[in-house]
Amino acid sequence: MLLQIPAVLKKEEIETVLHELSQGAYEDGRVSAGLLARDIKNNLQIKRDAAAAQKCAPLLLEALRRNGTFYSVALPHRVRGPIFNRYDVGMTYGLHVDNAIMGEGTANAVLGVGNSVRTDVSATLFLSAPDQYDGGELVLQENHGDKRIKLPAGSMVVYSSTSAHRVEPVTRGSRLAAIFWIQSMVRDEPKREILFDLSQILDSVRSKLDSNEQMALTSVYHNLLRVWAET
């Protein structure tokens, strides 16, 4: 599953986050990398206990909570992040796959964030406008070829955590983004895709159905979720 979600953040939220991150305390991004990834990761990230992270993280988590598309595609049970990262000129992150388990997250009752998550779904929320930097594309390796992604500020791409991906070198400006990892209620990706497709169909035809038909189709969705969900 690869899905782009526009306008996850409102304009004023983007401005607030960028202001806070401009004053934040950064550290070497390799502190959050696995052993193999440390040799290919070259970026900066806001320290977890920095004031900027403490102020911006709840804002971003609330944006995820209110976004129906994100919920439908990820079916979040637990969330790890956000990690706020920055790529300046020459910085990059080579081809890698995200760790299967991420630990020591910030608790958030609304989204069920806990100390560790199984990474079923990954998400990148773009914070810098595309015209503010060159390079820095997120490149996802797929069977039919690489998918290069560079989205407007406030938009997000959601993809399977099993996907190999990289961040191209930045050649001008700075690229700011927030990264999340999600443990889904539905571990199996094909099953998540079926549920997402069904939810999209339900949304598109709801106005054309009478109440009994709506209830029948909604029941199919929830009965499948009930069978497949792990909580």
KACORDA-V432225 format. One record per residue. RES is the residue in one small letter. NEAR is the number of other ideal C-beta (glycine too) atoms within 8 Angstrom. D_FIRST is the distance of its C-alpha to the first C-alpha in Angstrom with 2 decimals. Layout:
RES NEAR D_FIRST
RES NEAR D_FIRST
This chain:
m 11 0.00
l 11 3.79
l 10 6.47
q 10 10.15
i 13 12.56
p 8 16.17
a 7 19.29
v 12 18.20
l 12 21.67
k 8 24.88
k 7 27.23
e 6 29.72
e 11 27.17
i 12 26.08
e 8 29.81
t 10 30.52
v 14 27.87
l 12 28.97
h 8 32.57
e 12 32.08
l 14 30.15
s 6 32.93
q 6 35.35
g 13 33.26
a 7 34.24
y 8 31.92
e 9 31.78
d 6 30.49
g 13 26.71
r 9 27.32
v 7 28.52
s 6 24.98
a 9 23.87
g 6 24.01
l 5 26.89
l 7 25.19
a 11 23.41
r 9 26.72
d 6 28.05
i 10 25.33
k 12 24.67
n 9 27.01
n 12 26.46
l 11 27.95
q 14 26.83
i 14 28.65
k 10 30.48
r 6 29.14
d 5 32.59
a 10 33.24
a 7 34.21
a 13 31.48
a 13 28.73
q 8 30.54
k 9 30.80
c 15 27.38
a 11 25.16
p 8 26.16
l 11 25.68
l 13 22.04
l 14 21.34
e 9 23.09
a 12 20.96
l 13 17.80
r 9 19.81
r 6 20.79
n 10 17.48
g 6 16.39
t 8 13.02
f 14 12.17
y 10 13.67
s 11 11.93
v 13 8.30
a 12 9.54
l 13 12.65
p 15 14.56
h 10 17.46
r 12 18.50
v 16 17.77
r 14 19.09
g 10 20.22
p 11 20.59
i 9 21.94
f 15 23.43
n 13 23.66
r 13 25.69
y 14 25.90
d 8 29.35
v 8 30.67
g 7 30.13
m 12 27.51
t 12 24.29
y 13 21.85
g 8 21.53
l 7 18.73
h 12 17.64
v 7 15.23
d 9 15.46
n 6 17.97
a 6 17.08
i 8 19.45
m 10 20.42
g 8 23.78
e 4 26.24
g 14 24.20
t 6 26.01
a 7 26.55
n 10 25.46
a 5 26.35
v 7 24.27
l 11 20.87
g 10 22.27
v 12 22.17
g 8 24.26
n 6 25.62
s 9 22.75
v 15 19.14
r 7 16.93
t 15 13.97
d 11 10.82
v 16 8.96
s 14 10.43
a 14 11.42
t 11 13.96
l 15 16.35
f 14 18.56
l 13 22.22
s 13 24.23
a 6 24.65
p 10 23.66
d 3 27.37
q 8 28.41
y 12 27.24
d 7 26.70
g 10 24.24
g 11 21.85
e 9 18.63
l 11 15.48
v 12 14.59
l 12 11.40
q 9 12.41
e 9 10.61
n 2 12.50
h 3 13.65
g 4 14.69
d 7 14.22
k 8 12.41
r 8 14.97
i 11 14.40
k 8 17.44
l 10 17.31
p 8 20.29
a 11 21.68
g 14 20.23
s 13 16.75
m 12 13.59
v 14 10.29
v 14 7.69
y 13 5.55
s 10 6.00
s 12 9.81
t 5 10.40
s 12 9.57
a 8 13.03
h 12 13.82
r 12 17.09
v 12 18.96
e 10 21.50
p 8 25.14
v 17 26.42
t 6 29.50
r 7 30.68
g 9 30.46
s 11 28.19
r 13 24.47
l 10 23.80
a 11 20.51
a 14 19.52
i 12 17.05
f 12 15.67
w 15 14.36
i 16 13.52
q 12 14.60
s 12 12.96
m 9 15.36
v 12 13.15
r 6 12.76
d 7 11.08
e 9 7.31
p 6 8.32
k 10 10.64
r 16 8.53
e 9 6.76
i 9 10.47
l 15 11.75
f 12 9.73
d 8 10.87
l 12 14.23
s 10 14.65
q 9 14.13
i 9 16.62
l 12 18.93
d 7 19.07
s 6 19.84
v 9 22.57
r 8 24.04
s 4 26.98
k 4 27.89
l 9 28.24
d 5 31.22
s 6 31.08
n 6 31.17
e 8 28.28
q 11 26.19
m 8 27.14
a 8 26.36
l 13 22.80
t 9 22.23
s 8 23.79
v 9 21.41
y 12 18.41
h 8 20.34
n 8 21.75
l 12 18.42
l 12 17.41
r 7 20.89
v 6 20.58
w 10 17.27
a 9 17.66
e 7 19.23
t 4 21.30
